[in-house]
Amino acid sequence: MNMKAAVVLALGVSAAPLATAHTLLSKLYIDEVSQGDGTCLRMPEDGSKTTSPVDGLESDDMACGANGDTPAAFVCPAPAGATLTFEFRTWPDASNPGAIDPSHVGPCSIYVKKVDDPLNDPASGAGWVKLWHEGYNEDTGKWCVDNLIANKGLLSFELPSGLAKGNYLVRSEILALHQAHSKGDPQYYVSCAQVHVEEGPRTFDVPDKYKVSIPGHVDGSEKGNTFDVWEPKWPYLIPGPEPYSPQADSSSSSTVSTFKESAFEGAIPGDCKLKNANWCGKALKPYDTDLGCWAAVEACFAQGDKCFNPTPPTGVKNCDSWNEKLCKVIQSRCEDGDFEGPPEVELEEVTNPAPGYIPKAVNSGAADGSYEPRGTDLDGEISKGAVKDERVIGHATSAAGAALTPKPKLWRKRARR
């Protein structure tokens, strides 16, 4: 791909949300540390689908979104019990603020799937387990999407103590209900992060009743997928399986592995000179001749081209930096007859700052095994002095296994969109 085409494509990708005002998981934080825009995330390659809902509940895209069966190049390491934070954006490159259109009310869920090979195993299929979900809070009159917007698009959750060490796809699911009843169109926004849990139990033991295949965990006929948010008839039933938070057996230390791998498949290379999403620029070979100098120019731009192809929805700032601060500098020196190199240049990854304070984990206590998905409600509190945490963790459970949200005391009329 030439530079001009790459820039045009990048502009097309970043402009997509203008017409949709939807959402995309755009950044992963681990214990409040940013992994970089788009890094370790499976993301759409088609700019027209960047922030769009899944097209068809039977589609394989229900697992990890468009191109979700195509792995990202990198897998991010996470300590046992780490807090992961997902950042959702209407503009994946953060060129404009916003998490999701306020009219897109509905529930949120977090799922995991253990995989042997995160760089080859498909996302779709069996093995998914829901760790957490949230629907409607009767005390605040707010949906999970309302809380997500209040938290500037940030959603934090703890990795449960019962997650075995190894590789996981961690799946976010946002269900927008604004057209679920009127048009029969429940809109699912799903994405996946590739995470390597460094320590934990040797096996990931989950009762069969909590395991589901995706697609297949919902079919659209569920009450929670046809709910009328404009003329609601309560209670609301969150679609999909019951959540399950696996707990480590602390009574048997033999079931827990404390060995931390220094390297694993998909780890971000330690010799990256610069990173952009799931691309890594490597050091160039030394040279001291004119032929070597021009070969370095070619090799440098060749690496840069890969940064643009495919163009990540989260932007190409570091791709541009690679070409401008390194490749063009070498090219200029070659033209001036300076054939010693490569030059020492400072290449620092540019990433967008967090839009707000990292909120408290919605499943606080999962890391030490004290969290119960169907437990009591948590009261609201201020997270880090700024973002109010107004979630409801525990819901009654119906015989069919769907989570119940009770009849609300509050309801705000919303503009239809």
Secondary structure, 3 states (H helix, E strand, C coil): CCHHHHHHHHHHHHHCHHHHCCCEEEEEEECCEEEEECCCEECCCCHHHCCCCCCCCCCCHHHHCCCCCCCCCCCEEECCCCEEEEEEECCCCCCCCCCCCCCCCCCEEEEEEEECCCCCCCCCEEEEEEEEEECEECCCCEEHHHHHHHCCCEEEEECCCCCCCEEEEEEEEEEECCCCCCCCCCEEEEEEEEEEECCEECCCCCCHHHEEEECCCCCCCCHHHCCCCCCCCCCEEECCCCCCCCCCCCCCHHHEECCCCCCCCCCCCCCEEEEECCEEEECCCCECCHHHHHHHHHHHHHHHHHHHCCCCCCCCHHHHHHHHHHHHHHHHHHHCCCCCECCCCCCCCCCCCCCCCCCCCCCCCHHHCCCCCCCCCCCCEEECCCEEECCCCCCEECCCCCEEECCCCCCCCCCCC
